[in-house]
Amino acid sequence: MWKIVLGAVMALPVTMGVAQAATVDVSISKTAFAPSSASLSTSDTVKFTNNDTTAHQVAFKPATGVTCSPSPFVLQPAQSGTCTITAPGTFSYSDPTAPTLQGSFTVSAPAAPASLSLFAQPTGAVIYASKATLTGELSTRKAGESVIVRATPCGRSELTKAATMQTTSGGEYSIDLRPGRNTEYTVQSGAITSAPVTVKVRPRLRLGRIAAHRYSLRVFAAQKFAGRYASIQRYNAGNGRWIFVKRVRLHATSTHILPTVVSAVAFRSAITPGTRIRAYLPQLQAGACYQPGTSNSARA
């Protein structure tokens, strides 16, 4: 298991949460609307019920943005009807046939649904065994809220719980993880879940000079690369490019500690002494769960 440590970084946007619409009930009696005033949002519905023994009409001022059913909005005894108000503001209403029956609504836009952002650093690929930082913010900005990190490593379909932490001041969180291969992450706080972010991983390649014209290459990852090929390249100072020299075939080795698996090869090359050389593992050899990898440079 890789060590999980807390850290601090930046943040990215993401999703979720759904605002709940409500129904505001208003009773009509002979003497009053009850309640005579209420606050609601533009996503809410007002339900009027006539509990009097005579018919009553409900008229709004202003009427713009108000839609009622039935129309015209006249309710017989025991009848109910509904209204929606799609514009924020203050709306008064009354019964033109009974001037003492008056009321008002204060209407606001619905509160934005809570969301949880997720950001990954670095934005490119990390080298195997290096840390990636996940960071973000809970839109409620509450501290002390539990945040669960869930991971889906490449090659697997199920979500696994990778870590748990708590938000700090301003609803922020940050955590360092060491993914073993390309991994998709989400974070969750209560019923709020972020959009996924994928952290890509490159195998770690180490190239060393053993003796004159003799070299060793080791590849570190969470899977074996035995049987796959790495390219040996030399640096051409004249045009500033790396030039292909030869391919070498990796072999299995027992010198590893799980989850790390080491694949290695010793090889010869008659490269001019003093020339910079490196090894490169292309995408075809890295496979679906890793990015291409490049070793350190060494002197021939």
C-alpha positions in Angstrom: 0.0 0.0 0.0 1.3 3.5 -0.8 1.5 6.0 1.9 -1.2 8.6 2.0 -0.3 12.1 3.3 -2.1 15.3 3.6 -0.9 18.3 1.6 -1.9 21.6 0.1 -2.4 22.6 -3.5 -4.8 24.3 -6.0 -8.4 23.5 -7.1 -10.6 22.7 -10.2 -14.4 22.8 -10.9 -16.8 19.9 -10.9 -20.5 19.0 -9.9 -23.5 17.9 -8.2 -26.6 18.3 -6.1 -30.2 18.9 -6.9 -32.4 21.8 -5.5 -35.6 20.5 -4.0 -38.9 22.2 -4.9 -41.5 22.8 -2.2 -45.2 23.4 -1.9 -46.5 26.3 0.1 -50.0 25.8 1.4 -52.4 28.8 1.8 -55.8 28.4 3.3 -58.7 30.7 2.3 -61.3 31.4 5.0 -64.1 33.9 5.3 -61.8 36.4 7.1 -58.2 35.8 5.9 -55.5 34.0 3.9 -53.5 31.8 6.2 -50.6 32.4 6.2 -51.0 36.0 4.9 -47.3 36.2 4.0 -44.6 33.7 3.1 -41.2 33.4 1.5 -40.7 31.0 -1.4 -38.4 30.3 -4.3 -39.1 30.4 -8.0 -39.0 26.6 -8.0 -41.8 26.3 -5.5 -45.5 25.9 -6.0 -48.2 27.7 -4.0 -51.4 25.7 -3.3 -54.5 27.7 -2.4 -57.4 25.8 -0.8 -60.8 27.4 -0.3 -62.0 26.4 3.2 -64.9 28.9 3.1 -68.5 28.2 2.2 -68.5 30.7 -0.7 -66.3 31.0 -3.8 -63.2 33.2 -3.7 -61.0 34.7 -6.4 -57.2 35.3 -6.0 -55.6 38.1 -8.1 -51.9 38.9 -8.1 -50.1 42.3 -8.4 -47.9 42.3 -10.3 -49.2 39.5 -12.4 -46.2 39.1 -14.6 -44.4 35.8 -14.0 -47.4 34.3 -12.2 -49.2 31.3 -13.7 -52.3 29.8 -11.9 -54.6 26.9 -12.5 -57.5 27.0 -12.9 -57.7 30.1 -15.0 -59.4 32.4 -14.2 -58.3 31.6 -10.6 -61.6 31.3 -8.9 -62.0 28.5 -6.3 -65.3 27.0 -5.3 -65.8 25.8 -1.7 -63.4 22.9 -0.9 -61.6 23.4 -4.2 -57.8 23.8 -4.5 -55.7 25.5 -7.2 -52.0 26.1 -7.7 -49.8 29.0 -8.7 -46.1 29.3 -9.7 -44.1 32.5 -9.7 -41.1 32.4 -12.0 -39.7 35.9 -11.3 -38.0 37.0 -8.0 -39.6 39.9 -6.1 -42.5 40.8 -3.9 -46.0 39.9 -5.0 -49.2 40.9 -3.3 -52.5 39.1 -3.8 -56.1 39.6 -2.8 -59.7 38.6 -3.4 -61.3 41.5 -5.4 -64.7 40.3 -4.0 -63.5 40.5 -0.4 -61.2 43.5 0.2 -60.1 42.3 3.6 -58.5 39.2 2.2 -55.0 40.2 1.4 -51.5 38.6 1.4 -48.0 38.7 -0.1 -45.2 36.5 -1.2 -41.5 37.3 -1.1 -40.0 35.2 -4.0 -36.3 34.5 -4.5 -34.2 32.4 -6.9 -33.5 28.9 -5.5 -30.3 28.4 -3.7 -27.5 27.0 -5.9 -27.2 23.2 -5.3 -24.2 22.2 -3.3 -21.2 21.1 -5.3 -17.8 19.5 -4.7 -14.8 20.5 -7.0 -11.9 18.2 -7.8 -8.5 19.2 -9.2 -5.5 17.0 -9.9 -1.9 18.2 -9.9 0.3 17.8 -11.9 -2.0 18.1 -14.9 0.2 15.9 -16.9 1.4 12.3 -16.0 3.2 11.5 -12.8 6.2 9.1 -12.7 5.5 5.8 -10.9 5.9 6.1 -7.1 5.6 9.9 -7.3 2.7 11.7 -5.6 -0.3 13.3 -7.3 -2.2 15.9 -5.3 -6.0 16.0 -5.3 -7.6 19.2 -4.1 -10.9 21.0 -4.2 -13.6 22.8 -2.3 -17.1 22.1 -0.9 -19.4 24.9 -2.1 -21.1 25.2 1.3 -17.6 26.2 2.6 -18.1 24.2 5.8 -15.1 23.0 7.7 -15.0 19.5 9.3 -17.1 17.8 6.6 -16.0 14.3 5.7 -14.7 13.8 2.1 -14.1 10.3 0.7 -11.7 9.7 -2.1 -12.7 6.8 -4.4 -10.4 5.4 -7.1 -10.8 3.2 -10.2 -7.4 2.0 -11.3 -6.9 1.1 -14.9 -7.9 -2.5 -15.6 -10.6 -2.5 -12.9 -14.2 -1.6 -13.1 -15.1 -1.3 -9.4 -14.6 1.9 -7.2 -12.4 1.4 -4.2 -12.1 3.7 -1.2 -8.7 5.3 -1.4 -8.7 7.8 1.5 -10.9 9.8 3.9 -10.3 13.3 5.0 -12.1 16.4 6.4 -12.6 19.8 4.9 -10.7 22.7 6.4 -11.6 26.4 6.6 -13.6 27.5 3.6 -14.6 23.9 2.8 -11.2 23.2 1.2 -9.5 19.8 1.1 -6.2 18.5 -0.2 -4.6 15.1 -0.2 -1.5 13.4 -1.8 -1.8 10.0 -3.3 0.6 7.7 -5.2 -1.3 5.9 -8.0 0.3 2.8 -9.3 -1.2 3.1 -12.8 -3.6 5.4 -14.7 -6.4 6.0 -12.1 -9.7 7.7 -12.2 -10.7 9.5 -9.0 -13.9 11.0 -7.6 -14.6 12.6 -4.2 -17.8 12.4 -2.2 -19.2 14.3 0.7 -22.5 13.1 1.9 -24.8 12.9 -1.2 -22.6 15.2 -3.2 -20.1 13.6 -5.7 -17.6 15.3 -7.9 -17.0 14.7 -11.6 -14.1 12.3 -12.2 -10.5 13.2 -12.8 -7.9 10.9 -14.2 -4.3 10.9 -13.0 -2.0 9.3 -15.6 1.2 7.5 -14.7 4.5 6.8 -16.5 6.7 3.9 -15.6 9.9 4.9 -13.8 13.0 4.1 -16.0 16.5 4.1 -14.6 19.5 3.8 -16.9 23.0 3.2 -15.6 26.5 2.6 -17.0 28.0 -0.7 -15.7 31.3 -0.6 -17.6 32.7 0.5 -20.9 30.0 -0.1 -23.5 27.8 -1.9 -20.9 24.6 -0.6 -19.5 21.6 -1.6 -17.4 18.0 -0.5 -17.6 15.4 -1.1 -14.9 11.7 -0.3 -15.3 9.6 0.2 -12.1 5.8 -0.1 -12.2 2.8 -1.9 -10.7 3.0 -4.5 -13.4 5.7 -6.4 -15.2 7.1 -5.3 -18.5 9.1 -8.4 -19.2 9.0 -9.3 -22.9 8.4 -5.7 -24.0 10.9 -3.5 -25.7 12.6 -0.2 -24.8 14.4 2.0 -27.3 17.9 3.2 -26.6 18.6 6.7 -27.9 21.6 9.0 -28.2 21.6 12.8 -28.1 22.7 14.6 -31.3 23.9 18.0 -30.2 24.1 19.2 -33.8 20.3 19.2 -34.3 19.2 18.9 -30.6 17.4 15.6 -31.2 17.4 12.1 -29.7 18.4 9.5 -32.3 17.4 5.8 -32.2 20.3 3.4 -31.5 18.8 0.0 -30.7 15.9 -1.9 -29.1 16.4 -3.9 -25.9 14.1 -6.6 -24.5 13.1 -6.4 -20.9 13.2 -9.4 -18.6 11.5 -10.3 -15.3 13.5 -9.8 -12.1 12.9 -10.9 -8.5 14.4 -7.8 -6.9 11.2 -6.0 -6.1 8.8 -5.3 -3.2 5.1 -5.4 -4.0 3.2 -3.5 -5.3 6.3 -2.5 -7.3 7.4 -4.9 -10.0 10.9 -4.4 -11.6 11.7 -5.4 -15.2 15.3 -5.1 -16.3 17.9 -5.7 -19.0 21.6 -5.4 -19.3 22.9 -4.6 -22.8 26.0 -3.6 -24.8 26.3 -0.6 -27.2 29.3 0.8 -29.0 28.1 4.4 -28.5 30.9 7.0 -28.6 32.2 7.6 -25.1 30.9 10.9 -23.6 27.7 10.8 -25.6 24.5 11.3 -23.7 22.1 8.3 -23.9 18.7 7.5 -22.6 16.0 4.8 -22.8 12.4 5.4 -24.0 9.4 3.1 -23.5 6.9 4.0 -26.2 3.1 3.9 -25.8 2.8 0.6 -27.7 5.1 -1.0 -25.1 3.8 0.9 -22.1 0.2 -0.5 -22.8 -3.2 0.8 -21.9 -2.6 1.5 -18.2 0.6 3.6 -18.5 1.9 6.6 -20.4 5.2 6.4 -22.4 8.2 6.6 -20.1 11.7 8.2 -20.5 14.7 7.4 -18.4 17.3 9.6 -16.9 20.2 10.5 -19.3 23.6 8.9 -18.8 27.0 9.3 -20.3 28.4 6.6 -22.6 
